[in-house]
Amino acid sequence: MLRSLTTLTATTMLATAAFAANVGEPAPAFKGVDVISGKEVSNATLKGKTAVLEWTNPGCPFVKKFYGAGAMQKFQAAAVKDGVVWVSINSSAAGKEGNMKDAAAAKASIAEHKHASSHYLIDADGVIGKAYRAKTTPHMYIIDKDGKLVYQGAIDSDNSADAAAIAGATNYVTAALAEIKAGKTVTKTSTQPYGCSVKY
């Protein structure tokens, strides 16, 4: 048992270190088709803009926590209003919870949950998710105007699935975006993501 716990702890530490190593480096290359516009979204299209990547799965209780309360939509709308490109990414594989079989299914989910993000990408083969090592829904990333990853991790400081906890939590994403807007360096660059596992 002790050996298992030691191994688990070592693995967790290694994973956290791997995430942190990416911050400050160029964001991994990716491309996908926005189900709303039908246009390609990639590092190239985000060039010169601050971007948020949000891993999502409508069946996950932790995602429901934010969308059910209307909180994620408010975060998205506020960021987009400030010129940030917000990209929601669904990496649920075929047959797994939250999978979007096609653009029509994704559009229906977007309408149902009133997404206010700039783009929504279906990543059913998990290529984008694995490139970023996205582990949970939600798992959040921020890319700066120079194409560098400046934040990865949890959306906020409360890892419960209780929507009532949102108001009292520290939102790491909005705090980082405020610092970027003010021309400051992001203070907290990496946190441990929480939520449901990405359904690769």
N, C-alpha and C positions, 0 to 999 in steps of 0.2 A: 504493500500500500504506500509506504513511504517512498519507495523507489518510483512508483507511478506518479505520486505528487511532485517529486523532484523533477521527473521528466516533463510533466505538464508545465511546471513553473519555468523550466529552462526553455521549453518550446514557446511559451507565452512571451518570455523576455526576448527571445530571438525574433519573434514576429514583430514585437513592438519596436525593436531596434531597426528591423528592416524597414518599417514604415518611416521612422524618423530619419533614416539615411536618405530618403527620397526628397525630404523637404529641403528647399533651397536649390534643388537641381531641376533641370528641364522636365516638365511634366511628360509622362509617357505618351508616345504618339497614339492617336486613336482617330477613328472616323466612323460615322454612322449616319443613317438617314432619319431626319426629323419626321415623325409620323404626321405632324400637323401641316408642315409646309411641303414635305416631300423633298426638301433640299438637304444636301450633305452638311454635316457638322463635323469639324475636325480642329486640330491644333491650328491649322492655317486659317480657318474662318474665325477663330477666336483671337488671332494675333492682334495685339494692341488693346485688348479688352480684358477686364477682370472677369473671371468666370467661376461659377460654383458648379461642381458636379455632385449630384445627390442620388445615391443608390436607393431605389424604392421598390416596394412590393405591396400592392394594395391589400393582400391577405394577412400581412404581418401586424400583430397587435401594437408594435412600437411605431409603425407607420400610421396605423389608425389613430394612435394617440395624438399625433400632430395634425393629421388631415381632418379627423373627426371634430377637433376643437377649432378648426379653421386657422390654426397657427402657422402651419407650413405655408399655406397660401399667402398669409400676410407677410411672412419672411421673404417669399419669392417676389411678391408684388413690390415690396419696398426696395429690394435689391435691384430689380429690373428698372424701377423708376430712377435709380441712381446710375443707370447705365451698365449694370452688371448683367452678364449673360448667364442665365440659370439653366443648367441642363439636367433634367431628370433622366435617370438611366435604369431600365428594368432588365436585370440579367437572369431572371428566372427561366430555367430551361423548359423545353416541351414536357408536359406531363407533371411539372412541379408547381407548387403553390405560387400564384401570382403571374404565371406565364401569360404573355400576350401572344396569341397565335398569329395575329396579323394587325395591320394598322387600324382596321375597323374596331377591333376589340380594344386597342389602346385608346383610340379616340373616344370610345364609349366610357372608358374608365376615367379619362381626363375630364370629360364633361360631368360625370357623376361626382368626382371628388373636387371639381372646380379648381384644377391646377392653374397656377398663375406663372408657371415657369416659361422660359423662352423656348425651350425645345424639349422633346420627349423622344428618347431613343430606345428601341427594342434591341437588346443584346442577348438574345436567347442562346447563342453559341458561347457566351461568356468571354469573348475575346477582350472586350474593353474592361470588364470587371477584373479579369485575371491580370491584365496589364497593370492595373492600378492596385492589385491585391485587395480589392474591396471584399470585406468580410461580413458586413452586417447591413441590414436595412433598418434605419438609414445609416449610411457611411458617407461622410462629407469630405469634399476636397475643394480647395480654392487655388486657382491658377492666376498669377498676376499678369499684368500687361506685357511683361517680358517673356511670358511662357513658362515661368518657373512655378513649381509647386510651393506654396507658402503656408498651407495648412492641410492637415489630414486628421480625421478622427470623428469623435462624437459631435452631434449637433449642439448638445448642452451638457451641463454637469449633473443632471439627475437621470440615472439609468433605469428608472421605473417605467412601467407602461401606463401609468396614471396621468391622464391629461391635466389633472388638477395641479400637478407638479411643475408644469411648464412655466407658469408665471413667476415662481420663485427660483427658477434655475438660472445659471449663468449661460447665456447662449454664446458659444465659442465662435460660431460662424458670423453672427451679426457683429460681434465685438471685433473680429478680424477685419470684416469689411469696413467698419467704421474707421479702423486704424489706417487701412489702405486709402480710404477716401481722404483722410487727413494728411496723407503723405508720410505716415509713420511706418515703422517696421512692425510686422505682426509680432505681438508679445508671446502668445501661446501658439506654438506652431504644430504641436502634435499631442493628441490625447487618445485614450483607449476607446475605440468605437463600441457602441452597444446596440442591441436590437436582435432581430432574428438573423440567422445565418443566411447569406445569399444562396439561393437555391440553384446552384450550378448543375 
